[in-house]
Amino acid sequence: MPMAAKEIEMLIKEAIPDSEIHIEDLRGDGDHYLAHVTSRAFKGKTRVQQHQMVYDALQGRMGEELHALALQTKVRDTD
């Protein structure tokens, strides 16, 4: 069963509380998403480390309930 965008957002938000998240369903099938994630927690981390933080937030669901997730991460400016 595909994973809902709201569930993906909730898992990321739990792991990275200050994150701003926008998720797009790329095919309309609930199985191929693009997530834009912005957070101060990414500061000083490489793009690979940022993506790993997001994948870790999904608690092993990548490849299982969630088939495909493209990521765009960005360091959030301090307010």
C-alpha angles and dihedrals in degrees: 000000000000121000119247119239090235090058091051090049092048093051093049092046091051092053097037104030098183093050124125109213133192118178126194124195099222098196103020089243099107089238106082116056141170115209123197107199124182122183143152086226088074092064111123093009127115119243089255091053091048091052091047089055090055094045090049088053089060089065098222096314093120108106091015117059091357114057103181133010122172113197136210112181130185137178109249115232115244113255 
